[in-house]
């Protein structure tokens, strides 16, 4: 993780940009290069190039499009999180449909922005991701809750049977932390975190972390 950007002598946030449209990719490289404390260390025209750039440069964050040839953004996200866990992922795409959003989050993306986001929003999302925090573009948090709330999803009453520790784990999941990061935050073992996660998922009838995020917000444990 990079240090806090913006000050003299502070390590800049290192970013790789991946987008198959040259004009967008080059524009992002220029835009990010103007933001204080951010250094673009690589650019890729497709998913496989993105994976190679991440492996070569080990950036703090990969800023990736969803629809790319050879390897799409969701697949690239999942592989980066598995192969280079020190690199977080922020998706920047024209697609804001529920399937794209949920697929990216389930693959491990820390942030999800649409391409109408301005430089300040993109910079904030990149810095937040590097700190282990999640960022969704305006309106997408509500969309996530609504999408996860359709069908036979757990209701707000599902939270009532959780212990205080399970509620804390649920809150940390909703902020975007991984099991390893939750263990570090709570000063407990990763195995203990997994046990708490398994218990709260079973009690609340959750299938995945996207549902957990939705439950945390729907129940009032977290606020948009």
C-alpha positions in Angstrom: 0.0 0.0 0.0 1.3 3.4 -0.9 1.7 6.1 1.7 -0.7 9.1 1.8 -0.2 11.0 -1.4 0.4 14.6 -1.9 3.3 15.4 0.4 7.0 15.8 -0.4 8.9 12.6 0.0 5.8 10.5 0.2 5.6 7.4 -2.1 3.1 8.1 -4.9 0.2 5.8 -5.5 1.2 3.6 -8.4 -1.5 2.8 -11.0 -1.9 0.7 -14.1 -4.6 1.7 -16.5 -6.4 -0.8 -18.8 -8.9 0.1 -21.5 -9.1 -1.2 -25.1 -10.1 2.2 -26.5 -6.8 4.1 -27.2 -8.3 7.6 -26.8 -9.8 6.7 -23.5 -6.7 4.9 -22.3 -4.4 7.8 -23.3 -6.8 10.3 -21.8 -6.8 8.5 -18.5 -3.0 8.3 -18.4 -2.9 12.1 -19.0 -5.6 12.8 -16.5 -4.2 10.7 -13.7 -0.7 12.1 -14.3 -2.1 15.5 -13.4 -3.5 14.4 -10.0 -1.1 14.9 -7.1 0.4 11.8 -5.6 -0.5 9.5 -8.4 1.9 7.8 -10.8 0.8 5.8 -13.8 3.3 3.0 -14.2 1.7 1.1 -17.0 -1.1 1.1 -19.6 -2.8 -1.9 -21.3 -5.1 -2.3 -24.3 -6.7 -5.6 -23.1 -7.1 -7.9 -20.1 -4.1 -10.0 -20.8 -1.9 -6.9 -21.2 -3.3 -5.7 -17.9 -2.3 -8.9 -16.1 1.2 -8.6 -17.6 1.5 -5.0 -16.6 0.4 -5.8 -13.0 2.8 -8.7 -12.8 5.6 -6.5 -14.0 5.0 -3.4 -12.0 3.1 -4.6 -8.9 1.0 -1.3 -8.8 -1.1 -0.3 -5.8 -4.2 -0.2 -8.0 -5.4 -1.4 -11.4 -8.0 0.9 -13.1 -9.7 -1.4 -15.5 -12.5 -1.3 -18.1 -15.0 -4.2 -18.1 -15.4 -4.9 -21.8 -12.0 -5.7 -23.3 -10.7 -8.3 -25.8 -8.9 -11.6 -24.9 -9.6 -11.2 -21.1 -12.5 -9.1 -19.8 -12.4 -6.8 -16.8 -14.2 -9.2 -14.4 -11.8 -12.1 -15.3 -8.8 -9.7 -15.0 -10.0 -8.5 -11.6 -10.4 -12.0 -10.2 -7.0 -13.0 -11.5 -5.3 -9.9 -10.2 -6.8 -10.4 -6.7 -5.7 -14.1 -6.7 -2.2 -13.6 -8.3 -1.2 -10.2 -7.0 -3.2 -9.6 -3.8 -1.2 -6.4 -3.1 -2.9 -4.8 -6.0 -6.4 -3.5 -5.6 -8.8 -3.0 -8.5 -11.1 -0.2 -9.5 -13.5 -0.7 -12.4 -14.1 2.3 -14.7 -16.7 1.4 -17.4 -19.7 2.7 -19.4 -21.8 -0.2 -18.0 -23.8 0.3 -14.9 -26.2 -2.6 -15.2 -26.8 -4.9 -12.1 -25.0 -7.9 -13.6 -21.9 -6.0 -14.4 -21.8 -4.3 -11.0 -22.3 -7.5 -9.0 -19.9 -9.5 -11.1 -17.1 -7.0 -10.7 -17.7 -6.8 -6.9 -17.8 -10.5 -6.5 -14.5 -10.8 -8.5 -12.9 -8.5 -5.9 -13.1 -5.0 -7.3 -12.8 -2.3 -4.6 -14.4 0.4 -6.6 -16.9 0.7 -9.4 -17.2 3.9 -11.4 -18.9 4.9 -14.6 -17.0 6.9 -17.2 -18.9 10.1 -16.5 -16.9 10.3 -13.2 -14.6 13.3 -13.0 -11.0 13.4 -12.1 -11.6 14.1 -8.4 -13.9 11.1 -8.1 -11.5 8.8 -9.9 -8.6 9.9 -7.7 -10.6 9.4 -4.5 -11.6 5.9 -5.6 -8.0 5.0 -6.4 -6.8 6.3 -3.0 -9.6 4.6 -1.2 -8.9 1.3 -2.9 -5.3 1.5 -1.9 -6.4 1.9 1.7 -8.7 -1.1 1.5 -11.9 0.9 1.2 -14.7 0.5 -1.3 -16.1 3.3 -3.6 -19.2 3.1 -5.8 -20.2 5.8 -8.2 -23.2 8.0 -7.2 -26.4 5.9 -7.2 -24.7 2.5 -7.6 -24.8 1.8 -3.8 -28.6 2.0 -4.0 -28.5 -0.1 -7.1 -26.4 -2.8 -5.4 -28.8 -3.0 -2.5 -31.8 -3.1 -4.8 -30.2 -5.8 -7.0 -29.2 -8.0 -4.1 -32.6 -7.4 -2.5 -34.6 -8.9 -5.4 -35.7 -12.5 -5.2 -35.3 -14.6 -2.1 -32.7 -12.4 -0.4 -32.4 -12.1 3.4 -34.4 -9.4 4.9 -33.5 -6.9 7.7 -34.6 -9.4 10.3 -31.7 -11.7 9.3 -29.4 -9.4 11.3 -31.1 -9.9 14.6 -29.6 -13.3 15.4 -26.0 -12.2 14.8 -23.5 -11.8 17.7 -21.8 -8.5 18.3 -18.6 -9.9 16.7 -20.5 -11.2 13.7 -22.1 -7.8 13.3 -18.6 -6.2 13.4 -17.4 -8.6 10.8 -20.4 -7.9 8.6 -19.7 -4.1 8.9 -16.1 -4.6 7.9 -17.2 -6.8 4.9 -19.5 -3.9 3.8 -16.5 -1.5 3.9 -14.8 -3.8 1.4 -12.2 -5.5 3.6 -11.0 -9.0 2.8 -10.8 -11.7 5.5 -7.0 -11.0 5.9 -7.7 -7.3 6.4 -10.6 -8.0 8.8 -8.3 -10.2 10.9 -5.7 -7.5 11.0 -8.3 -4.9 12.0 -9.8 -6.9 14.8 -6.4 -8.4 15.8 -7.7 -12.0 15.4 -6.6 -14.9 13.2 -7.8 -15.3 9.6 -9.2 -18.7 10.6 -11.3 -17.0 13.3 -12.6 -14.5 10.8 -13.5 -17.3 8.4 -15.5 -18.9 11.2 -17.4 -15.7 11.9 -18.1 -15.2 8.2 -19.4 -18.7 7.8 -21.6 -18.3 10.9 -23.1 -15.0 9.8 -23.6 -16.2 6.3 -25.4 -19.3 7.6 -27.5 -17.4 10.1 -28.5 -14.6 7.7 -29.0 -16.9 4.7 -26.3 -15.1 2.6 -24.8 -16.6 -0.5 -21.9 -14.1 -1.1 -20.3 -10.9 0.0 -22.5 -8.8 -2.3 -25.5 -10.0 -0.4 -23.7 -9.2 2.9 -23.1 -5.6 1.7 -26.7 -5.3 0.8 -27.9 -6.6 4.2 -25.5 -4.3 6.1 -27.0 -1.2 4.3 -30.6 -2.4 4.2 -30.5 -3.1 8.0 -29.0 0.3 8.8 -25.7 -1.2 10.1 -24.1 0.9 7.3 -25.2 4.2 5.8 -24.9 5.1 2.1 
